[in-house]
Amino acid sequence: MSVSVAIISDTHGHLDPRIIDIIRECDYAIHAGDICGEEVLASMQPKSAIVIAVAGNNEPRCMVDFSLPSVSELSLPGGKICIEHGHEHGHHTPCHDSLRQKHPDARVIVYGHTHKMVQDKSALPWVINPGAAGQTRTHGGPSCLVLTASNDAWAVKEFRFSAN
């Protein structure tokens, strides 16, 4: 059995509609923080209706109902994803070694914060960042990742759209 997970971050109050379409095709959705609006979470509608979101460093300033965890997990066939915003592991460039030390039992660690898409598969667990899925500092256009997981294999596909 294989499942798919849409992975986004750093929407800052706006989720690109092209990414909303990708989320609808996936089994689960993850938001790695700096959501900045309940409407962003409401627009995330994966097939299972399960959305996992963590707080970013901007949530206390921009969300009225601020009740998100700072770290969360999603168990999938073949392993576990750990999610956090990443800003506590280095302000401008979160340290991947620090993330790996904090989540040694993960298969993949998802973080946001930098607005830059990254796939670090140089060691286990993998450390990935989907970039920014909104309009703020997208570094070439809104982006997201889709992870496909089975007991035997995990793969990550990148999506980047032109800036509007």
Wavefront OBJ file of the C-alpha trace (Angstrom):
o trace
v 0.000 0.000 0.000
v 1.254 3.465 -0.909
v 0.136 6.834 0.475
v 0.849 10.388 -0.645
v 1.472 13.446 1.515
v 1.370 17.062 0.316
v 3.967 19.091 2.220
v 3.793 22.880 2.396
v 5.083 25.729 4.548
v 5.275 29.491 4.869
v 1.948 30.524 3.362
v 1.775 33.739 5.423
v -2.002 33.976 4.953
v -2.225 32.922 1.286
v -2.141 29.400 -0.190
v -1.578 29.295 -3.946
v -4.615 27.709 -5.676
v -2.382 25.439 -7.779
v -1.029 23.939 -4.565
v -4.578 23.533 -3.216
v -5.233 21.317 -6.267
v -2.177 19.163 -5.450
v -3.283 18.782 -1.834
v -6.711 17.503 -2.952
v -5.001 14.654 -4.844
v -3.002 13.505 -1.800
v -4.002 11.287 1.111
v -2.605 13.627 3.806
v -1.348 17.213 4.084
v 1.353 18.795 6.235
v 1.900 22.500 6.913
v 5.289 23.266 8.492
v 4.337 26.631 9.961
v 3.945 30.335 9.325
v 0.369 29.623 8.309
v -0.975 33.027 9.353
v -4.657 32.337 8.845
v -7.325 29.800 9.678
v -8.561 30.041 6.065
v -5.289 28.520 4.857
v -5.825 25.419 6.972
v -9.500 25.268 5.940
v -8.509 25.250 2.250
v -6.246 22.219 2.744
v -8.516 19.287 1.852
v -6.601 16.034 1.289
v -8.549 12.825 0.585
v -8.423 11.677 4.229
v -9.226 15.171 5.567
v -6.178 14.773 7.852
v -4.050 17.928 7.987
v -1.076 18.142 10.328
v 0.124 21.660 11.075
v 2.742 23.107 13.398
v 3.290 26.638 14.607
v 5.823 28.855 12.909
v 7.634 31.800 14.445
v 5.020 34.216 13.002
v 1.900 32.471 14.342
v 1.753 34.341 17.674
v 1.564 37.642 15.753
v -0.890 36.700 13.002
v -3.321 34.021 14.209
v -6.123 34.833 16.628
v -6.646 31.201 17.684
v -3.041 30.188 18.265
v -3.197 26.613 19.513
v -0.858 24.696 17.233
v 1.911 22.417 18.517
v 5.534 23.306 17.811
v 6.331 19.711 16.766
v 4.129 16.971 15.327
v 4.426 13.532 13.736
v 2.733 11.446 11.057
v 3.173 7.670 10.957
v 3.123 6.184 7.469
v 3.885 2.787 5.928
v 7.622 2.298 6.369
v 8.306 5.058 8.882
v 7.481 8.341 10.521
v 7.612 11.996 9.481
v 8.509 14.583 12.137
v 7.426 18.159 11.475
v 8.553 21.453 12.972
v 9.082 24.970 11.650
v 12.853 24.811 12.095
v 13.553 28.323 13.399
v 14.844 26.953 16.716
v 17.697 25.156 14.891
v 19.308 28.256 13.393
v 17.612 31.487 12.350
v 18.632 31.888 8.706
v 19.651 28.328 7.908
v 18.391 25.638 10.285
v 21.079 23.066 11.073
v 20.185 19.691 9.578
v 22.438 17.887 12.072
v 20.522 19.522 14.924
v 17.194 18.469 13.399
v 18.487 14.907 12.960
v 19.657 14.778 16.573
v 16.255 15.932 17.809
v 14.321 13.398 15.669
v 16.591 10.332 15.309
v 13.670 7.897 14.941
v 12.127 9.734 11.964
v 12.498 8.617 8.375
v 11.906 12.188 7.165
v 12.080 15.527 8.974
v 10.040 18.387 7.495
v 10.818 22.010 8.311
v 9.965 25.412 6.850
v 11.084 28.915 7.873
v 13.650 29.628 5.132
v 11.134 29.745 2.249
v 13.686 27.722 0.246
v 13.021 24.237 -1.125
v 15.555 21.684 0.125
v 15.965 17.917 -0.061
v 18.895 16.760 2.060
v 19.155 13.006 1.569
v 22.851 12.844 2.510
v 22.047 11.007 5.766
v 19.104 9.459 7.574
v 16.665 10.793 8.419
v 16.157 12.869 5.290
v 15.634 16.583 5.968
v 13.290 18.388 3.588
v 11.795 21.859 3.215
v 8.954 22.518 0.741
v 9.752 26.214 0.275
v 6.986 28.832 0.420
v 3.470 27.909 -0.770
v 2.081 31.443 -0.717
v 3.183 34.800 -2.105
v 5.907 35.829 0.349
v 9.577 35.273 -0.582
v 8.899 32.290 -2.846
v 12.369 32.331 -4.473
v 11.066 31.704 -7.999
v 7.400 30.919 -7.340
v 5.199 29.047 -4.875
v 6.314 25.496 -4.188
v 5.462 22.277 -2.387
v 6.624 18.696 -2.065
v 4.700 15.436 -2.378
v 6.031 12.438 -0.494
v 4.949 8.973 -1.600
v 5.444 6.321 1.059
v 5.139 2.553 1.118
v 6.688 -0.079 3.366
v 9.450 -0.598 0.780
v 10.222 2.867 -0.587
v 9.780 6.583 0.003
v 10.145 9.227 -2.709
v 9.784 13.015 -2.777
v 8.628 15.011 -5.818
v 9.097 18.775 -6.152
v 6.496 21.179 -7.530
v 7.247 24.837 -8.333
v 4.870 27.222 -10.062
v 5.525 30.523 -11.769
v 4.999 33.580 -9.573
v 1.767 35.430 -10.373
l 1 2 3 4 5 6 7 8 9 10 11 12 13 14 15 16 17 18 19 20 21 22 23 24 25 26 27 28 29 30 31 32 33 34 35 36 37 38 39 40 41 42 43 44 45 46 47 48 49 50 51 52 53 54 55 56 57 58 59 60 61 62 63 64 65 66 67 68 69 70 71 72 73 74 75 76 77 78 79 80 81 82 83 84 85 86 87 88 89 90 91 92 93 94 95 96 97 98 99 100 101 102 103 104 105 106 107 108 109 110 111 112 113 114 115 116 117 118 119 120 121 122 123 124 125 126 127 128 129 130 131 132 133 134 135 136 137 138 139 140 141 142 143 144 145 146 147 148 149 150 151 152 153 154 155 156 157 158 159 160 161 162 163 164
